[in-house]
């Protein structure tokens, strides 16, 4: 179990290292939406 001091240090470190990601979710969602049916079919759909 984390002590309050350790949790505080952990959260501070995350805040220092965190970098917002923008503009990547839509292309990844489209690629995933295309990959799953192809994988299920076992071939490229026509």
mmCIF entry with sequence, helices, sheets and N, C-alpha, C, O atoms, coordinates in Angstrom:
data_MODEL
# 
_entry.id   MODEL 
# 
_entity.id                         1 
_entity.type                       polymer 
_entity.pdbx_number_of_molecules   1 
# 
_entity_poly.entity_id                      1 
_entity_poly.type                           'polypeptide(L)' 
_entity_poly.nstd_linkage                   no 
_entity_poly.nstd_monomer                   no 
_entity_poly.pdbx_seq_one_letter_code       
;(UNK)(UNK)(UNK)(UNK)(UNK)(UNK)(UNK)(UNK)(UNK)(UNK)(UNK)(UNK)(UNK)(UNK)(UNK)(UNK)
(UNK)(UNK)(UNK)(UNK)(UNK)(UNK)(UNK)(UNK)(UNK)(UNK)(UNK)(UNK)(UNK)(UNK)(UNK)(UNK)
(UNK)(UNK)(UNK)(UNK)(UNK)(UNK)(UNK)(UNK)(UNK)(UNK)(UNK)(UNK)(UNK)(UNK)
;
_entity_poly.pdbx_seq_one_letter_code_can   XXXXXXXXXXXXXXXXXXXXXXXXXXXXXXXXXXXXXXXXXXXXXX 
_entity_poly.pdbx_strand_id                 A 
# 
loop_
_entity_poly_seq.entity_id 
_entity_poly_seq.num 
_entity_poly_seq.mon_id 
_entity_poly_seq.hetero 
1 1  UNK n 
1 2  UNK n 
1 3  UNK n 
1 4  UNK n 
1 5  UNK n 
1 6  UNK n 
1 7  UNK n 
1 8  UNK n 
1 9  UNK n 
1 10 UNK n 
1 11 UNK n 
1 12 UNK n 
1 13 UNK n 
1 14 UNK n 
1 15 UNK n 
1 16 UNK n 
1 17 UNK n 
1 18 UNK n 
1 19 UNK n 
1 20 UNK n 
1 21 UNK n 
1 22 UNK n 
1 23 UNK n 
1 24 UNK n 
1 25 UNK n 
1 26 UNK n 
1 27 UNK n 
1 28 UNK n 
1 29 UNK n 
1 30 UNK n 
1 31 UNK n 
1 32 UNK n 
1 33 UNK n 
1 34 UNK n 
1 35 UNK n 
1 36 UNK n 
1 37 UNK n 
1 38 UNK n 
1 39 UNK n 
1 40 UNK n 
1 41 UNK n 
1 42 UNK n 
1 43 UNK n 
1 44 UNK n 
1 45 UNK n 
1 46 UNK n 
# 
_struct_asym.id          A 
_struct_asym.entity_id   1 
# 
loop_
_struct_conf.conf_type_id 
_struct_conf.id 
_struct_conf.pdbx_PDB_helix_id 
_struct_conf.beg_label_comp_id 
_struct_conf.beg_label_asym_id 
_struct_conf.beg_label_seq_id 
_struct_conf.pdbx_beg_PDB_ins_code 
_struct_conf.end_label_comp_id 
_struct_conf.end_label_asym_id 
_struct_conf.end_label_seq_id 
_struct_conf.pdbx_end_PDB_ins_code 
_struct_conf.beg_auth_comp_id 
_struct_conf.beg_auth_asym_id 
_struct_conf.beg_auth_seq_id 
_struct_conf.end_auth_comp_id 
_struct_conf.end_auth_asym_id 
_struct_conf.end_auth_seq_id 
_struct_conf.pdbx_PDB_helix_class 
_struct_conf.details 
_struct_conf.pdbx_PDB_helix_length 
HELX_P HELX_P1 AA1 UNK A 4  ? UNK A 17 ? UNK A 4  UNK A 17 1 ? 14 
HELX_P HELX_P2 AA2 UNK A 25 ? UNK A 41 ? UNK A 25 UNK A 41 1 ? 17 
# 
_struct_conf_type.id          HELX_P 
_struct_conf_type.criteria    ? 
_struct_conf_type.reference   ? 
# 
loop_
_atom_site.group_PDB 
_atom_site.id 
_atom_site.type_symbol 
_atom_site.label_atom_id 
_atom_site.label_alt_id 
_atom_site.label_comp_id 
_atom_site.label_asym_id 
_atom_site.label_entity_id 
_atom_site.label_seq_id 
_atom_site.pdbx_PDB_ins_code 
_atom_site.Cartn_x 
_atom_site.Cartn_y 
_atom_site.Cartn_z 
_atom_site.occupancy 
_atom_site.B_iso_or_equiv 
_atom_site.pdbx_formal_charge 
_atom_site.auth_seq_id 
_atom_site.auth_comp_id 
_atom_site.auth_asym_id 
_atom_site.auth_atom_id 
_atom_site.pdbx_PDB_model_num 
ATOM 1   N N  . UNK A 1 1  ? 0.837   -1.184  0.000   1.00 0.00 ? 1  UNK A N  1 
ATOM 2   C CA . UNK A 1 1  ? 0.000   0.000   0.000   1.00 0.00 ? 1  UNK A CA 1 
ATOM 3   C C  . UNK A 1 1  ? 0.883   1.251   0.000   1.00 0.00 ? 1  UNK A C  1 
ATOM 4   O O  . UNK A 1 1  ? 1.895   1.308   0.698   1.00 0.00 ? 1  UNK A O  1 
ATOM 5   N N  . UNK A 1 2  ? 0.492   2.231   -0.779  1.00 0.00 ? 2  UNK A N  1 
ATOM 6   C CA . UNK A 1 2  ? 1.279   3.460   -0.871  1.00 0.00 ? 2  UNK A CA 1 
ATOM 7   C C  . UNK A 1 2  ? 0.999   4.376   0.310   1.00 0.00 ? 2  UNK A C  1 
ATOM 8   O O  . UNK A 1 2  ? -0.145  4.567   0.722   1.00 0.00 ? 2  UNK A O  1 
ATOM 9   N N  . UNK A 1 3  ? 2.064   4.926   0.831   1.00 0.00 ? 3  UNK A N  1 
ATOM 10  C CA . UNK A 1 3  ? 1.914   5.916   1.887   1.00 0.00 ? 3  UNK A CA 1 
ATOM 11  C C  . UNK A 1 3  ? 1.497   7.232   1.240   1.00 0.00 ? 3  UNK A C  1 
ATOM 12  O O  . UNK A 1 3  ? 1.710   7.417   0.042   1.00 0.00 ? 3  UNK A O  1 
ATOM 13  N N  . UNK A 1 4  ? 0.913   8.141   1.998   1.00 0.00 ? 4  UNK A N  1 
ATOM 14  C CA . UNK A 1 4  ? 0.537   9.439   1.420   1.00 0.00 ? 4  UNK A CA 1 
ATOM 15  C C  . UNK A 1 4  ? 1.734   10.183  0.824   1.00 0.00 ? 4  UNK A C  1 
ATOM 16  O O  . UNK A 1 4  ? 1.593   10.871  -0.187  1.00 0.00 ? 4  UNK A O  1 
ATOM 17  N N  . UNK A 1 5  ? 2.914   10.049  1.447   1.00 0.00 ? 5  UNK A N  1 
ATOM 18  C CA . UNK A 1 5  ? 4.102   10.727  0.941   1.00 0.00 ? 5  UNK A CA 1 
ATOM 19  C C  . UNK A 1 5  ? 4.537   10.135  -0.399  1.00 0.00 ? 5  UNK A C  1 
ATOM 20  O O  . UNK A 1 5  ? 4.899   10.867  -1.321  1.00 0.00 ? 5  UNK A O  1 
ATOM 21  N N  . UNK A 1 6  ? 4.499   8.823   -0.498  1.00 0.00 ? 6  UNK A N  1 
ATOM 22  C CA . UNK A 1 6  ? 4.887   8.155   -1.731  1.00 0.00 ? 6  UNK A CA 1 
ATOM 23  C C  . UNK A 1 6  ? 3.890   8.466   -2.848  1.00 0.00 ? 6  UNK A C  1 
ATOM 24  O O  . UNK A 1 6  ? 4.284   8.695   -3.991  1.00 0.00 ? 6  UNK A O  1 
ATOM 25  N N  . UNK A 1 7  ? 2.613   8.472   -2.517  1.00 0.00 ? 7  UNK A N  1 
ATOM 26  C CA . UNK A 1 7  ? 1.586   8.808   -3.499  1.00 0.00 ? 7  UNK A CA 1 
ATOM 27  C C  . UNK A 1 7  ? 1.756   10.238  -3.998  1.00 0.00 ? 7  UNK A C  1 
ATOM 28  O O  . UNK A 1 7  ? 1.598   10.502  -5.190  1.00 0.00 ? 7  UNK A O  1 
ATOM 29  N N  . UNK A 1 8  ? 2.074   11.152  -3.102  1.00 0.00 ? 8  UNK A N  1 
ATOM 30  C CA . UNK A 1 8  ? 2.299   12.545  -3.490  1.00 0.00 ? 8  UNK A CA 1 
ATOM 31  C C  . UNK A 1 8  ? 3.508   12.667  -4.417  1.00 0.00 ? 8  UNK A C  1 
ATOM 32  O O  . UNK A 1 8  ? 3.458   13.381  -5.419  1.00 0.00 ? 8  UNK A O  1 
ATOM 33  N N  . UNK A 1 9  ? 4.596   11.967  -4.080  1.00 0.00 ? 9  UNK A N  1 
ATOM 34  C CA . UNK A 1 9  ? 5.798   11.998  -4.921  1.00 0.00 ? 9  UNK A CA 1 
ATOM 35  C C  . UNK A 1 9  ? 5.502   11.391  -6.291  1.00 0.00 ? 9  UNK A C  1 
ATOM 36  O O  . UNK A 1 9  ? 5.964   11.901  -7.312  1.00 0.00 ? 9  UNK A O  1 
ATOM 37  N N  . UNK A 1 10 ? 4.737   10.310  -6.312  1.00 0.00 ? 10 UNK A N  1 
ATOM 38  C CA . UNK A 1 10 ? 4.370   9.646   -7.564  1.00 0.00 ? 10 UNK A CA 1 
ATOM 39  C C  . UNK A 1 10 ? 3.544   10.582  -8.442  1.00 0.00 ? 10 UNK A C  1 
ATOM 40  O O  . UNK A 1 10 ? 3.812   10.711  -9.637  1.00 0.00 ? 10 UNK A O  1 
ATOM 41  N N  . UNK A 1 11 ? 2.550   11.228  -7.859  1.00 0.00 ? 11 UNK A N  1 
ATOM 42  C CA . UNK A 1 11 ? 1.699   12.150  -8.619  1.00 0.00 ? 11 UNK A CA 1 
ATOM 43  C C  . UNK A 1 11 ? 2.487   13.350  -9.136  1.00 0.00 ? 11 UNK A C  1 
ATOM 44  O O  . UNK A 1 11 ? 2.261   13.791  -10.263 1.00 0.00 ? 11 UNK A O  1 
ATOM 45  N N  . UNK A 1 12 ? 3.392   13.876  -8.350  1.00 0.00 ? 12 UNK A N  1 
ATOM 46  C CA . UNK A 1 12 ? 4.222   14.995  -8.801  1.00 0.00 ? 12 UNK A CA 1 
ATOM 47  C C  . UNK A 1 12 ? 5.086   14.585  -9.986  1.00 0.00 ? 12 UNK A C  1 
ATOM 48  O O  . UNK A 1 12 ? 5.246   15.347  -10.939 1.00 0.00 ? 12 UNK A O  1 
ATOM 49  N N  . UNK A 1 13 ? 5.648   13.369  -9.922  1.00 0.00 ? 13 UNK A N  1 
ATOM 50  C CA . UNK A 1 13 ? 6.482   12.888  -11.027 1.00 0.00 ? 13 UNK A CA 1 
ATOM 51  C C  . UNK A 1 13 ? 5.656   12.721  -12.292 1.00 0.00 ? 13 UNK A C  1 
ATOM 52  O O  . UNK A 1 13 ? 6.117   13.072  -13.378 1.00 0.00 ? 13 UNK A O  1 
ATOM 53  N N  . UNK A 1 14 ? 4.445   12.194  -12.173 1.00 0.00 ? 14 UNK A N  1 
ATOM 54  C CA . UNK A 1 14 ? 3.568   12.054  -13.333 1.00 0.00 ? 14 UNK A CA 1 
ATOM 55  C C  . UNK A 1 14 ? 3.237   13.410  -13.956 1.00 0.00 ? 14 UNK A C  1 
ATOM 56  O O  . UNK A 1 14 ? 3.217   13.552  -15.178 1.00 0.00 ? 14 UNK A O  1 
ATOM 57  N N  . UNK A 1 15 ? 2.982   14.393  -13.114 1.00 0.00 ? 15 UNK A N  1 
ATOM 58  C CA . UNK A 1 15 ? 2.688   15.735  -13.625 1.00 0.00 ? 15 UNK A CA 1 
ATOM 59  C C  . UNK A 1 15 ? 3.879   16.317  -14.380 1.00 0.00 ? 15 UNK A C  1 
ATOM 60  O O  . UNK A 1 15 ? 3.688   17.040  -15.359 1.00 0.00 ? 15 UNK A O  1 
ATOM 61  N N  . UNK A 1 16 ? 5.101   16.018  -13.947 1.00 0.00 ? 16 UNK A N  1 
ATOM 62  C CA . UNK A 1 16 ? 6.302   16.520  -14.613 1.00 0.00 ? 16 UNK A CA 1 
ATOM 63  C C  . UNK A 1 16 ? 6.506   15.858  -15.972 1.00 0.00 ? 16 UNK A C  1 
ATOM 64  O O  . UNK A 1 16 ? 6.950   16.506  -16.919 1.00 0.00 ? 16 UNK A O  1 
ATOM 65  N N  . UNK A 1 17 ? 6.187   14.584  -16.067 1.00 0.00 ? 17 UNK A N  1 
ATOM 66  C CA . UNK A 1 17 ? 6.464   13.806  -17.268 1.00 0.00 ? 17 UNK A CA 1 
ATOM 67  C C  . UNK A 1 17 ? 5.320   13.769  -18.266 1.00 0.00 ? 17 UNK A C  1 
ATOM 68  O O  . UNK A 1 17 ? 5.531   13.429  -19.430 1.00 0.00 ? 17 UNK A O  1 
ATOM 69  N N  . UNK A 1 18 ? 4.133   14.106  -17.842 1.00 0.00 ? 18 UNK A N  1 
ATOM 70  C CA . UNK A 1 18 ? 2.953   13.994  -18.693 1.00 0.00 ? 18 UNK A CA 1 
ATOM 71  C C  . UNK A 1 18 ? 2.993   15.013  -19.826 1.00 0.00 ? 18 UNK A C  1 
ATOM 72  O O  . UNK A 1 18 ? 3.249   16.198  -19.610 1.00 0.00 ? 18 UNK A O  1 
ATOM 73  N N  . UNK A 1 19 ? 2.739   14.533  -21.019 1.00 0.00 ? 19 UNK A N  1 
ATOM 74  C CA . UNK A 1 19 ? 2.667   15.390  -22.205 1.00 0.00 ? 19 UNK A CA 1 
ATOM 75  C C  . UNK A 1 19 ? 1.335   15.100  -22.887 1.00 0.00 ? 19 UNK A C  1 
ATOM 76  O O  . UNK A 1 19 ? 1.069   13.950  -23.235 1.00 0.00 ? 19 UNK A O  1 
ATOM 77  N N  . UNK A 1 20 ? 0.498   16.106  -23.086 1.00 0.00 ? 20 UNK A N  1 
ATOM 78  C CA . UNK A 1 20 ? -0.791  15.850  -23.729 1.00 0.00 ? 20 UNK A CA 1 
ATOM 79  C C  . UNK A 1 20 ? -0.619  15.359  -25.166 1.00 0.00 ? 20 UNK A C  1 
ATOM 80  O O  . UNK A 1 20 ? 0.218   15.868  -25.911 1.00 0.00 ? 20 UNK A O  1 
ATOM 81  N N  . UNK A 1 21 ? -1.398  14.391  -25.533 1.00 0.00 ? 21 UNK A N  1 
ATOM 82  C CA . UNK A 1 21 ? -1.405  13.886  -26.900 1.00 0.00 ? 21 UNK A CA 1 
ATOM 83  C C  . UNK A 1 21 ? -2.637  14.433  -27.602 1.00 0.00 ? 21 UNK A C  1 
ATOM 84  O O  . UNK A 1 21 ? -3.749  14.334  -27.083 1.00 0.00 ? 21 UNK A O  1 
ATOM 85  N N  . UNK A 1 22 ? -2.440  15.003  -28.769 1.00 0.00 ? 22 UNK A N  1 
ATOM 86  C CA . UNK A 1 22 ? -3.572  15.540  -29.513 1.00 0.00 ? 22 UNK A CA 1 
ATOM 87  C C  . UNK A 1 22 ? -3.514  15.051  -30.946 1.00 0.00 ? 22 UNK A C  1 
ATOM 88  O O  . UNK A 1 22 ? -2.437  14.878  -31.518 1.00 0.00 ? 22 UNK A O  1 
ATOM 89  N N  . UNK A 1 23 ? -4.676  14.833  -31.510 1.00 0.00 ? 23 UNK A N  1 
ATOM 90  C CA . UNK A 1 23 ? -4.765  14.515  -32.926 1.00 0.00 ? 23 UNK A CA 1 
ATOM 91  C C  . UNK A 1 23 ? -4.421  13.102  -33.309 1.00 0.00 ? 23 UNK A C  1 
ATOM 92  O O  . UNK A 1 23 ? -4.231  12.832  -34.495 1.00 0.00 ? 23 UNK A O  1 
ATOM 93  N N  . UNK A 1 24 ? -4.329  12.171  -32.357 1.00 0.00 ? 24 UNK A N  1 
ATOM 94  C CA . UNK A 1 24 ? -3.950  10.816  -32.745 1.00 0.00 ? 24 UNK A CA 1 
ATOM 95  C C  . UNK A 1 24 ? -5.082  9.816   -32.583 1.00 0.00 ? 24 UNK A C  1 
ATOM 96  O O  . UNK A 1 24 ? -4.999  8.710   -33.118 1.00 0.00 ? 24 UNK A O  1 
ATOM 97  N N  . UNK A 1 25 ? -6.121  10.168  -31.873 1.00 0.00 ? 25 UNK A N  1 
ATOM 98  C CA . UNK A 1 25 ? -7.140  9.161   -31.583 1.00 0.00 ? 25 UNK A CA 1 
ATOM 99  C C  . UNK A 1 25 ? -7.993  8.798   -32.791 1.00 0.00 ? 25 UNK A C  1 
ATOM 100 O O  . UNK A 1 25 ? -8.333  7.627   -32.962 1.00 0.00 ? 25 UNK A O  1 
ATOM 101 N N  . UNK A 1 26 ? -8.345  9.756   -33.627 1.00 0.00 ? 26 UNK A N  1 
ATOM 102 C CA . UNK A 1 26 ? -9.200  9.450   -34.763 1.00 0.00 ? 26 UNK A CA 1 
ATOM 103 C C  . UNK A 1 26 ? -8.526  8.536   -35.782 1.00 0.00 ? 26 UNK A C  1 
ATOM 104 O O  . UNK A 1 26 ? -9.137  7.543   -36.178 1.00 0.00 ? 26 UNK A O  1 
ATOM 105 N N  . UNK A 1 27 ? -7.301  8.813   -36.230 1.00 0.00 ? 27 UNK A N  1 
ATOM 106 C CA . UNK A 1 27 ? -6.663  7.893   -37.178 1.00 0.00 ? 27 UNK A CA 1 
ATOM 107 C C  . UNK A 1 27 ? -6.479  6.490   -36.608 1.00 0.00 ? 27 UNK A C  1 
ATOM 108 O O  . UNK A 1 27 ? -6.630  5.502   -37.327 1.00 0.00 ? 27 UNK A O  1 
ATOM 109 N N  . UNK A 1 28 ? -6.158  6.401   -35.338 1.00 0.00 ? 28 UNK A N  1 
ATOM 110 C CA . UNK A 1 28 ? -5.980  5.087   -34.722 1.00 0.00 ? 28 UNK A CA 1 
ATOM 111 C C  . UNK A 1 28 ? -7.308  4.355   -34.659 1.00 0.00 ? 28 UNK A C  1 
ATOM 112 O O  . UNK A 1 28 ? -7.358  3.151   -34.910 1.00 0.00 ? 28 UNK A O  1 
ATOM 113 N N  . UNK A 1 29 ? -8.378  5.052   -34.330 1.00 0.00 ? 29 UNK A N  1 
ATOM 114 C CA . UNK A 1 29 ? -9.699  4.427   -34.275 1.00 0.00 ? 29 UNK A CA 1 
ATOM 115 C C  . UNK A 1 29 ? -10.112 3.915   -35.645 1.00 0.00 ? 29 UNK A C  1 
ATOM 116 O O  . UNK A 1 29 ? -10.683 2.829   -35.749 1.00 0.00 ? 29 UNK A O  1 
ATOM 117 N N  . UNK A 1 30 ? -9.839  4.668   -36.686 1.00 0.00 ? 30 UNK A N  1 
ATOM 118 C CA . UNK A 1 30 ? -10.187 4.244   -38.048 1.00 0.00 ? 30 UNK A CA 1 
ATOM 119 C C  . UNK A 1 30 ? -9.362  3.025   -38.449 1.00 0.00 ? 30 UNK A C  1 
ATOM 120 O O  . UNK A 1 30 ? -9.894  2.082   -39.034 1.00 0.00 ? 30 UNK A O  1 
ATOM 121 N N  . UNK A 1 31 ? -8.077  3.038   -38.140 1.00 0.00 ? 31 UNK A N  1 
ATOM 122 C CA . UNK A 1 31 ? -7.216  1.903   -38.470 1.00 0.00 ? 31 UNK A CA 1 
ATOM 123 C C  . UNK A 1 31 ? -7.658  0.654   -37.719 1.00 0.00 ? 31 UNK A C  1 
ATOM 124 O O  . UNK A 1 31 ? -7.666  -0.442  -38.279 1.00 0.00 ? 31 UNK A O  1 
ATOM 125 N N  . UNK A 1 32 ? -8.019  0.817   -36.472 1.00 0.00 ? 32 UNK A N  1 
ATOM 126 C CA . UNK A 1 32 ? -8.477  -0.328  -35.678 1.00 0.00 ? 32 UNK A CA 1 
ATOM 127 C C  . UNK A 1 32 ? -9.804  -0.852  -36.211 1.00 0.00 ? 32 UNK A C  1 
ATOM 128 O O  . UNK A 1 32 ? -10.006 -2.063  -36.303 1.00 0.00 ? 32 UNK A O  1 
ATOM 129 N N  . UNK A 1 33 ? -10.710 0.063   -36.561 1.00 0.00 ? 33 UNK A N  1 
ATOM 130 C CA . UNK A 1 33 ? -12.012 -0.336  -37.092 1.00 0.00 ? 33 UNK A CA 1 
ATOM 131 C C  . UNK A 1 33 ? -11.862 -1.086  -38.411 1.00 0.00 ? 33 UNK A C  1 
ATOM 132 O O  . UNK A 1 33 ? -12.699 -1.933  -38.726 1.00 0.00 ? 33 UNK A O  1 
ATOM 133 N N  . UNK A 1 34 ? -10.833 -0.803  -39.180 1.00 0.00 ? 34 UNK A N  1 
ATOM 134 C CA . UNK A 1 34 ? -10.591 -1.511  -40.434 1.00 0.00 ? 34 UNK A CA 1 
ATOM 135 C C  . UNK A 1 34 ? -9.854  -2.822  -40.193 1.00 0.00 ? 34 UNK A C  1 
ATOM 136 O O  . UNK A 1 34 ? -10.075 -3.795  -40.913 1.00 0.00 ? 34 UNK A O  1 
ATOM 137 N N  . UNK A 1 35 ? -8.987  -2.861  -39.198 1.00 0.00 ? 35 UNK A N  1 
ATOM 138 C CA . UNK A 1 35 ? -8.170  -4.049  -38.948 1.00 0.00 ? 35 UNK A CA 1 
ATOM 139 C C  . UNK A 1 35 ? -8.969  -5.193  -38.336 1.00 0.00 ? 35 UNK A C  1 
ATOM 140 O O  . UNK A 1 35 ? -8.730  -6.357  -38.658 1.00 0.00 ? 35 UNK A O  1 
ATOM 141 N N  . UNK A 1 36 ? -9.904  -4.878  -37.467 1.00 0.00 ? 36 UNK A N  1 
ATOM 142 C CA . UNK A 1 36 ? -10.648 -5.935  -36.783 1.00 0.00 ? 36 UNK A CA 1 
ATOM 143 C C  . UNK A 1 36 ? -11.472 -6.771  -37.763 1.00 0.00 ? 36 UNK A C  1 
ATOM 144 O O  . UNK A 1 36 ? -11.369 -7.997  -37.729 1.00 0.00 ? 36 UNK A O  1 
ATOM 145 N N  . UNK A 1 37 ? -12.290 -6.165  -38.639 1.00 0.00 ? 37 UNK A N  1 
ATOM 146 C CA . UNK A 1 37 ? -13.037 -7.006  -39.589 1.00 0.00 ? 37 UNK A CA 1 
ATOM 147 C C  . UNK A 1 37 ? -12.113 -7.805  -40.516 1.00 0.00 ? 37 UNK A C  1 
ATOM 148 O O  . UNK A 1 37 ? -12.405 -8.957  -40.838 1.00 0.00 ? 37 UNK A O  1 
ATOM 149 N N  . UNK A 1 38 ? -11.015 -7.206  -40.938 1.00 0.00 ? 38 UNK A N  1 
ATOM 150 C CA . UNK A 1 38 ? -10.079 -7.931  -41.812 1.00 0.00 ? 38 UNK A CA 1 
ATOM 151 C C  . UNK A 1 38 ? -9.528  -9.145  -41.085 1.00 0.00 ? 38 UNK A C  1 
ATOM 152 O O  . UNK A 1 38 ? -9.406  -10.224 -41.665 1.00 0.00 ? 38 UNK A O  1 
ATOM 153 N N  . UNK A 1 39 ? -9.196  -8.965  -39.813 1.00 0.00 ? 39 UNK A N  1 
ATOM 154 C CA . UNK A 1 39 ? -8.681  -10.079 -39.036 1.00 0.00 ? 39 UNK A CA 1 
ATOM 155 C C  . UNK A 1 39 ? -9.741  -11.167 -38.861 1.00 0.00 ? 39 UNK A C  1 
ATOM 156 O O  . UNK A 1 39 ? -9.433  -12.356 -38.936 1.00 0.00 ? 39 UNK A O  1 
ATOM 157 N N  . UNK A 1 40 ? -10.970 -10.762 -38.633 1.00 0.00 ? 40 UNK A N  1 
ATOM 158 C CA . UNK A 1 40 ? -12.058 -11.720 -38.452 1.00 0.00 ? 40 UNK A CA 1 
ATOM 159 C C  . UNK A 1 40 ? -12.367 -12.484 -39.750 1.00 0.00 ? 40 UNK A C  1 
ATOM 160 O O  . UNK A 1 40 ? -12.668 -13.677 -39.716 1.00 0.00 ? 40 UNK A O  1 
ATOM 161 N N  . UNK A 1 41 ? -12.291 -11.797 -40.873 1.00 0.00 ? 41 UNK A N  1 
ATOM 162 C CA . UNK A 1 41 ? -12.558 -12.437 -42.160 1.00 0.00 ? 41 UNK A CA 1 
ATOM 163 C C  . UNK A 1 41 ? -11.405 -13.324 -42.621 1.00 0.00 ? 41 UNK A C  1 
ATOM 164 O O  . UNK A 1 41 ? -11.609 -14.313 -43.325 1.00 0.00 ? 41 UNK A O  1 
ATOM 165 N N  . UNK A 1 42 ? -10.198 -12.956 -42.216 1.00 0.00 ? 42 UNK A N  1 
ATOM 166 C CA . UNK A 1 42 ? -9.029  -13.696 -42.650 1.00 0.00 ? 42 UNK A CA 1 
ATOM 167 C C  . UNK A 1 42 ? -8.521  -13.274 -44.016 1.00 0.00 ? 42 UNK A C  1 
ATOM 168 O O  . UNK A 1 42 ? -7.575  -13.868 -44.534 1.00 0.00 ? 42 UNK A O  1 
ATOM 169 N N  . UNK A 1 43 ? -9.133  -12.262 -44.605 1.00 0.00 ? 43 UNK A N  1 
ATOM 170 C CA . UNK A 1 43 ? -8.715  -11.739 -45.900 1.00 0.00 ? 43 UNK A CA 1 
ATOM 171 C C  . UNK A 1 43 ? -9.173  -10.302 -46.041 1.00 0.00 ? 43 UNK A C  1 
ATOM 172 O O  . UNK A 1 43 ? -9.963  -9.810  -45.235 1.00 0.00 ? 43 UNK A O  1 
ATOM 173 N N  . UNK A 1 44 ? -8.676  -9.633  -47.065 1.00 0.00 ? 44 UNK A N  1 
ATOM 174 C CA . UNK A 1 44 ? -9.073  -8.240  -47.297 1.00 0.00 ? 44 UNK A CA 1 
ATOM 175 C C  . UNK A 1 44 ? -10.501 -8.234  -47.856 1.00 0.00 ? 44 UNK A C  1 
ATOM 176 O O  . UNK A 1 44 ? -10.776 -8.897  -48.855 1.00 0.00 ? 44 UNK A O  1 
ATOM 177 N N  . UNK A 1 45 ? -11.415 -7.482  -47.211 1.00 0.00 ? 45 UNK A N  1 
ATOM 178 C CA . UNK A 1 45 ? -12.793 -7.442  -47.714 1.00 0.00 ? 45 UNK A CA 1 
ATOM 179 C C  . UNK A 1 45 ? -12.878 -6.723  -49.058 1.00 0.00 ? 45 UNK A C  1 
ATOM 180 O O  . UNK A 1 45 ? -12.086 -5.825  -49.346 1.00 0.00 ? 45 UNK A O  1 
ATOM 181 N N  . UNK A 1 46 ? -13.831 -7.121  -49.859 1.00 0.00 ? 46 UNK A N  1 
ATOM 182 C CA . UNK A 1 46 ? -14.035 -6.480  -51.164 1.00 0.00 ? 46 UNK A CA 1 
ATOM 183 C C  . UNK A 1 46 ? -15.064 -5.368  -51.047 1.00 0.00 ? 46 UNK A C  1 
ATOM 184 O O  . UNK A 1 46 ? -15.375 -4.708  -52.039 1.00 0.00 ? 46 UNK A O  1 
# 
